[in-house]
Amino acid sequence: MEMALTEGVATKTHVLNILHRLIDRKTIGGPDIDTPQALALHSEPRANVERYDGLRARTVGGRHAS
């Protein structure tokens, strides 16, 4: 809980997230990683919302992905 208060986010979800990271022994606040320029994005990814709408059922009362 102290870590969540230090970070200024004292929500239940954030506290649980911190606890899970501590249990899994994940690095918290690790060093900055200097990535090579070759790994830079050349074009930003775009959301294709029409694709997801096409996955939903077209009939009334049909099953949704949500």
ZIMOLIN-V165784 format. One record per helix or strand of 2 or more residues. SS is the DSSP state (H for helix, E for strand). FROM is the first residue (numbers start at 1). TO is the last residue. If there is no record, write none. Layout:
BEGIN
ss->SS from->FROM to->TO
ss->SS from->FROM to->TO
END
This chain:
BEGIN
ss->H from->2 to->7
ss->H from->12 to->23
ss->H from->37 to->39
ss->H from->49 to->55
END
